[in-house]
């Protein structure tokens, strides 16, 4: 579990938050626009999503330890590639490989490993998974600060060179990864394969479309915030250390939100917890539009806190809307749409920035999307309540 946590910290933490610390230097050296640079995030997310489809098969074929180790080696290659990149094409290639690295330490791989150690009804399984997935937020906090400190001492290409060594140092730790084969649990891939399918009729139903309207904006806005926070704060004249602090604060709040969502469900219904989390994101987005400089830090905290809660609650909402066998038929499709929302958030925000010259337009779009998500969530809940009432009668 320690190997999974640390590997996730390094790979996912750098991909989500740490690498944005280099954005300003890359923009200046390559003389490119933000939309051209952020197109790399579109490539990265689609590559990661596509790679995740094969991770369970690769784990069964070669072993989870080999998959994680391969991800670390490829991550070293990505960092080395950035160190010598002289064109945006080289960055696109590096980011495509980064998507594969991300998939190698994705929750799919974690579930392959943990399902072999803990039976489905073992509460330690959920605890172990929660610890492992928290590595991404912890990593974004740590890597953004570490990279900022290194940038104060070294050229940005030299920092990438140093980072290329980190995954190689961690390689021996992957030897601790064990995936015992237990015939009682069976092959993970065979047990999970049905979840990748979905019914087109269910997917185009009014309830499914409303659910997409409720969930996708949260992923879109979170990607926008993660990818553009550093550039936004630097554009306000703040030093890089402060920008790194803003990124760390947002991911710290997200970490609190992920853990706090479970406690919210102890006291409130799922619908209430979901609306509260999405509402926090909406307030944070609104503050960035109305009081960009004055309320930036507080807005980032609210956005991160809300997103942290929305991430696990979104999966529960899907389970509430499509219970039983229906869940296994639509879950894969919702994962794809969540990925599309995340990919669009980083890139379209950059496109709108280049077109308008500021973040006012894209941040206003964020508010509109989140409000639409709130409305869709309320409509879904009322629809469910009306259906249950009719069935009771």
Buried (B, 14 or more C-beta within 10 A) or exposed (E): BEBBBBBBBBBBBBBBBBBBBBBBBBBEEBEBBBBBBBBBBBBBBBBBBBBBBBBBEBBBEEBBBBBBBBBBEBBBBBBBBBBEBEEBEBBBBBBBBBBBBBBBBBBBBBBBBBBBBBEEEEEEBEEBBEBBBBBBBBBBBBBBBBBBEBBEEEEBBEBBBBBBEBBEEBBEBBEEBEBEEEEEBEBBBEEBEEBBEBBEEBBEBEBBEBBBBBBBBBBBBBBBBBBBBBBBBBBBEBEBEBBBBBBBBBBBBBBBBBBBBBEBBEEEEBBEBBBBBBBBBBBBBBBBBEEBEEBBBBBBBBBBBBBBBBBBBBBBBBBBBBEEEBBBBBBBBBBBBBBBBBBBBBBBBBBBBEEEEEBBBBBBBBBEBBBBBBEBBBBBBEBBEEEEEEEEE
